[in-house]
Amino acid sequence: MRGAQPIIRWMEGGESCSALWRSEAGVAPPERVQVSDDTLTADAAFRLASGGTALLWRSDFQNARQLLQAMARRIDRRPRKSLQRRMTPPASEAFHLQRMAQAQRARTLGMLLIPFEADHQIRLRRAPDVRQACEEAYGAAETPYVISLRELLGLIGAHEWRKKGIAIPALGARIHPHYGVFSPVRGEYVSLVADAPWPEVFHSSLSGPSLAFDIGTGTGVLAAILIKRGVARVIATDREQRALVCARENFARLGLGRQVDVLQADLFPPGRAPLIVCNPPWVPARANSPLDQAVYDPDSRMLRAFLDGLAEHLDPGGEGWLILSDLAEHLGLRSRSDLLALIEKAGLKVLGRLDVRPTHPRAKDSNDPLYLARAAEVTSLWRLGATP
């Protein structure tokens, strides 16, 4: 979290206690906190958490995990029937209802809290050693703090992904995402960049594919693909410090450190390039947390900014590759005509488009309230050029 760290307070043993409060989702510390242990039943825990009372756990860690699972089961079986009845057209209403349900679920499950010592250790029975996972996400800890068990499990999962990495067939290697950096688990958009034809300006250049910009690089996977395809140099930008560190580590691991310059920038680096690649967030909706910003882009702000600045950063004859899913169109959040109008308004023209269907499991899950939209989704690489 940025800025001053908030404080969580509670009563324990007749005394007033406090600690730092951490929440990567930007959730404020709960006002009501009850110290809890193994004597608390799942039904009682669910009632308290649903009513806004946080549960500071003081017993066996593994029992806390089981309690969280039991609370999740109670949430998931309560609203499903009523939610399914309401998941009818228009698709935008279904989308917003689902997000409201997800946010409520996250709030309730986020009420089960775990106390930490200053060295990222958990002083609970059968607690795992999570020091490395917490240090990767938070940095060094100087004082005791409290986080939700749900967030902690997310840290542990991110740490495991970071260790083993994600296989990228188009790269012939693994990319290691860091906590809080968008993970390239959806390989179809990576394959588009691997297969798209080079801009004509590359073919007419004696030096071949000389330079490309990768805007919002994240893990650096698209920049690495461009280098593998033969681009001599890539300038990769991102505004988030975590992404910059993650990308640099991946480039170093792949032996590409000398071919990629990683810069902190909101969008474009200085200068022009014959190829500029961008994979902005696909869904024009408000992010519920900072970690959601890689997926949700309110009012398509990043998309608009990329399109508006693209022409002035392209070399003559250069191309901008916009990687974008049409899920927002199927959800009624942005129309195809809206997108084409943004492209035209920015002084750009469509030179071509490559499409691919999603392969992730949710596209085939008929129980998903948004199944119809996900099943119809197409991810596209839009080849854009400046209008003469």
C-alpha positions in Angstrom: 0.0 0.0 0.0 1.2 3.5 -0.7 1.4 6.2 1.9 1.1 5.9 5.7 0.2 2.5 6.9 -3.2 2.3 8.7 -3.6 0.8 12.2 -5.9 -2.0 13.3 -7.1 -2.0 16.9 -8.7 -4.6 19.1 -9.3 -5.6 22.7 -7.5 -8.7 24.1 -7.2 -9.8 27.6 -8.8 -6.6 28.8 -6.2 -4.5 27.1 -6.2 -2.3 24.1 -3.9 -3.7 21.3 -2.9 -2.4 17.9 -0.7 -3.3 14.9 -0.1 -2.2 11.4 -2.8 -3.1 8.9 -1.8 -4.4 5.4 -4.2 -4.7 2.5 -3.1 -4.9 -1.1 -6.7 -4.4 -2.1 -6.8 -1.1 -0.3 -9.4 -2.3 2.2 -9.6 -0.1 5.3 -8.9 -1.8 8.7 -12.1 -3.3 10.2 -13.6 -1.3 13.0 -14.9 -4.3 15.0 -12.4 -7.1 15.8 -13.1 -10.2 17.8 -10.2 -12.4 19.0 -11.1 -15.9 17.9 -9.9 -19.5 18.2 -10.8 -23.1 17.4 -13.9 -22.9 19.6 -15.6 -20.7 17.0 -18.0 -22.6 14.7 -18.2 -21.9 11.0 -21.8 -20.7 11.3 -20.9 -18.2 14.0 -17.8 -17.1 12.0 -19.9 -16.6 8.9 -22.5 -14.6 10.8 -19.9 -12.3 12.4 -18.0 -11.8 9.2 -21.2 -11.1 7.2 -22.1 -8.5 9.8 -18.7 -6.7 9.6 -16.9 -8.1 12.6 -13.4 -9.3 11.8 -11.9 -12.4 13.4 -8.3 -12.2 14.6 -7.2 -15.8 14.8 -5.2 -17.0 17.8 -5.3 -20.8 17.3 -4.1 -23.5 14.9 -3.3 -22.1 11.4 -4.5 -25.1 9.5 -7.8 -24.9 11.3 -8.1 -21.2 10.2 -7.7 -22.4 6.6 -10.5 -25.0 7.1 -12.7 -22.3 8.6 -12.2 -20.0 5.6 -13.1 -22.8 3.3 -16.3 -23.5 5.3 -17.2 -19.8 5.2 -16.7 -19.8 1.4 -19.0 -22.8 1.0 -21.7 -21.0 2.9 -21.4 -17.9 0.7 -21.3 -19.8 -2.5 -24.4 -21.8 -1.8 -26.6 -19.0 -0.5 -26.8 -16.5 -3.5 -26.4 -18.9 -6.4 -30.1 -19.6 -7.1 -31.2 -16.0 -6.8 -28.1 -14.8 -8.7 -28.7 -17.3 -11.6 -32.3 -16.1 -11.9 -31.1 -12.5 -12.2 -28.4 -13.3 -14.7 -30.5 -12.5 -17.7 -30.0 -10.0 -20.6 -28.8 -7.4 -20.8 -25.3 -8.8 -20.4 -24.0 -5.6 -18.8 -26.5 -6.1 -15.9 -25.3 -9.7 -15.5 -21.7 -8.5 -15.4 -22.3 -5.8 -12.7 -24.4 -8.2 -10.6 -21.6 -10.8 -10.7 -19.0 -8.2 -9.7 -21.2 -7.0 -6.8 -21.4 -10.6 -5.6 -17.7 -11.1 -6.0 -17.0 -8.0 -4.0 -19.3 -9.0 -1.2 -17.7 -12.4 -1.1 -14.3 -10.9 -0.9 -15.4 -8.6 1.9 -16.8 -11.4 4.0 -13.9 -13.8 3.5 -11.5 -11.0 4.2 -12.7 -10.8 7.8 -10.6 -13.7 8.9 -7.3 -12.2 10.0 -3.8 -13.5 10.8 -1.3 -11.7 13.1 2.4 -11.4 12.0 5.5 -10.7 13.9 8.0 -8.1 12.7 10.0 -10.7 10.8 7.1 -11.9 8.7 6.6 -14.9 10.9 3.3 -16.3 12.1 3.3 -17.4 15.7 0.4 -19.8 15.4 0.5 -23.6 15.7 1.1 -25.4 12.4 1.8 -22.1 10.6 3.9 -22.4 7.5 7.1 -20.4 6.9 5.9 -17.6 4.6 8.7 -15.1 5.2 9.9 -15.2 1.6 6.5 -14.9 0.1 5.7 -11.9 2.3 9.0 -10.2 1.7 8.6 -10.5 -2.1 5.2 -8.7 -1.8 5.8 -6.3 1.1 9.5 -5.9 1.5 11.2 -6.0 4.9 8.9 -5.8 7.9 9.9 -3.7 10.9 6.9 -4.0 13.1 4.1 -6.5 13.8 1.2 -6.4 11.4 -2.2 -8.0 10.5 -3.5 -9.2 7.2 -6.4 -11.3 6.1 -5.9 -15.0 5.6 -7.4 -14.7 2.1 -4.7 -12.2 1.1 -2.0 -14.4 2.7 -3.1 -17.4 0.6 -2.9 -15.1 -2.5 0.7 -14.2 -1.5 1.6 -17.9 -1.1 0.1 -18.8 -4.5 1.9 -15.9 -6.2 5.2 -17.0 -4.6 4.7 -20.5 -6.0 4.0 -19.1 -9.5 7.0 -17.0 -9.2 9.2 -19.9 -8.3 8.1 -22.4 -11.0 7.1 -19.8 -13.7 4.6 -20.2 -16.6 5.6 -22.1 -19.7 5.2 -19.9 -22.8 5.3 -22.2 -25.9 5.9 -19.3 -28.3 8.9 -18.3 -26.3 10.2 -21.8 -25.6 10.9 -20.7 -22.0 9.1 -19.8 -18.8 8.0 -16.4 -17.6 8.1 -15.8 -13.8 5.3 -13.4 -12.7 5.7 -11.5 -9.4 2.9 -10.7 -7.0 0.7 -8.0 -8.3 1.9 -8.3 -11.9 -0.5 -9.6 -14.5 0.3 -13.2 -15.3 0.4 -14.4 -18.9 -1.7 -17.5 -18.2 -3.9 -16.7 -21.3 -1.5 -17.7 -24.0 -3.7 -16.8 -27.0 -2.7 -13.2 -26.9 0.9 -14.1 -26.7 0.6 -16.3 -29.8 -0.9 -13.4 -31.7 2.3 -11.3 -31.2 4.4 -14.3 -32.1 2.5 -14.8 -35.4 1.6 -11.3 -36.7 3.3 -10.3 -39.9 6.0 -7.6 -39.5 5.3 -4.0 -40.6 6.4 -3.3 -44.1 8.9 -0.8 -42.8 10.8 -3.7 -41.2 11.1 -5.4 -44.6 12.3 -2.2 -46.4 14.9 -1.5 -43.7 18.5 -2.7 -44.3 18.9 -3.3 -40.6 15.7 -5.4 -40.4 13.5 -5.3 -37.2 15.5 -2.6 -35.4 13.3 -1.2 -32.6 10.0 -1.7 -30.9 8.2 -0.2 -27.9 6.3 -2.5 -25.5 3.8 -0.4 -23.6 2.6 -1.7 -20.2 5.1 -4.5 -20.3 4.1 -6.3 -17.1 6.1 -9.5 -16.9 7.9 -8.6 -20.1 6.5 -11.5 -22.0 5.6 -9.6 -25.2 9.0 -7.8 -25.3 10.7 -11.2 -25.0 8.6 -12.5 -27.9 9.6 -9.6 -30.1 13.3 -10.2 -29.3 12.9 -13.9 -30.1 11.4 -13.0 -33.4 14.4 -10.9 -34.3 13.8 -7.3 -33.1 17.2 -5.9 -32.2 16.1 -3.7 -29.4 12.9 -3.2 -27.3 12.1 -0.4 -25.0 9.6 -1.7 -22.4 7.6 0.7 -20.2 5.4 0.3 -17.2 4.2 2.7 -14.4 4.2 0.1 -11.6 7.5 -0.6 -9.8 6.6 -4.3 -9.2 6.2 -4.8 -13.0 9.5 -3.1 -13.7 11.4 -5.3 -11.2 9.5 -8.4 -12.6 10.3 -7.6 -16.2 14.0 -6.9 -15.5 14.3 -10.3 -13.7 12.7 -12.1 -16.6 14.9 -10.5 -19.2 17.9 -11.3 -17.2 16.8 -14.9 -16.7 16.3 -15.2 -20.5 19.6 -13.6 -21.3 17.9 -10.5 -22.9 19.0 -7.8 -20.5 21.2 -6.1 -23.1 18.5 -6.0 -25.7 15.7 -4.5 -23.6 15.6 -1.1 -21.9 13.0 -1.1 -19.1 11.7 2.4 -18.3 9.1 3.7 -15.8 6.6 5.6 -17.8 2.8 6.0 -17.8 2.7 5.0 -21.4 5.2 5.9 -24.2 8.9 6.4 -23.8 10.5 9.4 -25.6 11.0 9.2 -29.3 9.4 7.1 -32.1 9.6 3.4 -33.2 8.5 1.4 -36.3 6.5 -1.0 -34.1 4.6 -0.2 -30.8 2.8 -3.0 -29.0 0.3 -2.6 -26.2 -2.0 -5.0 -24.4 -4.2 -2.7 -22.2 -6.8 -3.9 -19.7 -9.7 -5.4 -21.7 -12.7 -4.5 -19.5 -13.9 -0.9 -19.2 -15.0 -1.0 -15.6 -13.9 0.2 -12.2 -11.2 -1.9 -10.6 -12.2 -3.1 -7.1 -8.6 -3.1 -6.0 -5.1 -2.1 -7.2 -4.5 -5.7 -8.2 -7.5 -5.5 -10.6 -6.0 -2.7 -12.6 -4.4 -5.1 -15.1 -7.9 -6.3 -16.1 -10.3 -3.4 -15.5 -9.8 0.0 -17.1 -12.4 2.6 -16.1 -13.9 4.3 -19.2 -11.1 2.7 -21.3 -8.6 5.3 -20.1 -5.5 3.4 -21.0 -6.9 2.3 -24.3 -7.8 5.8 -25.2 -4.5 7.2 -24.1 -2.6 4.6 -26.1 -4.6 5.3 -29.2 -4.4 9.1 -28.8 -0.6 9.0 -28.5 0.2 6.3 -31.0 0.5 8.3 -34.2 3.0 10.8 -32.9 5.2 8.0 -31.6 5.2 5.9 -34.8 7.9 6.1 -37.4 6.6 6.8 -40.9 5.2 3.5 -42.2 5.2 2.0 -38.7 2.5 0.0 -37.0 0.9 -0.1 -33.6 -0.3 -3.5 -32.5 -3.2 -3.3 -30.1 -4.1 -6.6 -28.4 -7.6 -6.5 -27.2 -10.4 -8.9 -26.3 -13.9 -8.2 -27.5 -15.4 -9.5 -24.2 -16.5 -5.9 -23.3 -18.6 -5.9 -26.5 -20.4 -9.1 -25.6 -21.0 -7.7 -22.1 -22.5 -4.5 -23.5 -19.7 -2.3 -22.0 -18.2 -1.1 -25.2 -19.4 -1.6 -28.8 -17.3 -2.3 -31.9 -18.3 1.0 -33.4 -17.1 2.7 -30.2 -13.7 1.1 -30.7 -13.5 2.0 -34.4 -14.5 5.6 -33.6 -11.7 5.9 -31.0 -9.2 4.6 -33.6 -10.4 7.0 -36.3 -10.5 10.0 -33.9 -6.9 9.3 -32.9 -5.8 9.7 -36.5 -5.3 6.0 -37.1 -6.5 3.4 -39.6 -6.9 -0.3 -39.4 -4.3 -2.1 -41.6 -5.4 -5.6 -40.6 -6.5 -7.8 -37.7 -5.6 -11.3 -36.4 -8.2 -13.1 -34.3 -8.0 -16.1 -31.9 -10.5 -17.8 -29.7 -9.8 -18.2 -26.0 -8.7 -21.5 -24.7 -9.0 -20.9 -20.9 -11.4 -23.2 -18.9 -13.9 -20.4 -18.1 -14.8 -20.1 -21.7 -16.2 -23.6 -21.5 -17.8 -23.4 -18.1 -21.6 -23.3 -18.7 -22.2 -22.7 -15.0 -20.5 -19.3 -15.2 -23.2 -16.6 -15.2 -21.2 -14.9 -18.0 -20.8 -18.0 -20.0 -22.5 -16.8 -23.2 -20.2 -13.8 -23.4 -17.1 -15.8 -22.6 -17.9 -18.4 -25.1 -18.3 -15.8 -27.9 -15.1 -13.9 -26.9 -12.4 -13.3 -29.5 -9.0 -11.8 -28.8 -7.6 -9.7 -31.6 -4.4 -8.1 -32.6 -5.3 -4.8 -34.4 -2.6 -3.6 -36.8 -2.9 0.2 -36.8 -1.1 2.8 -38.8 -1.2 6.6 -38.9 -3.7 8.2 -41.2 -1.8 10.2 -43.9 
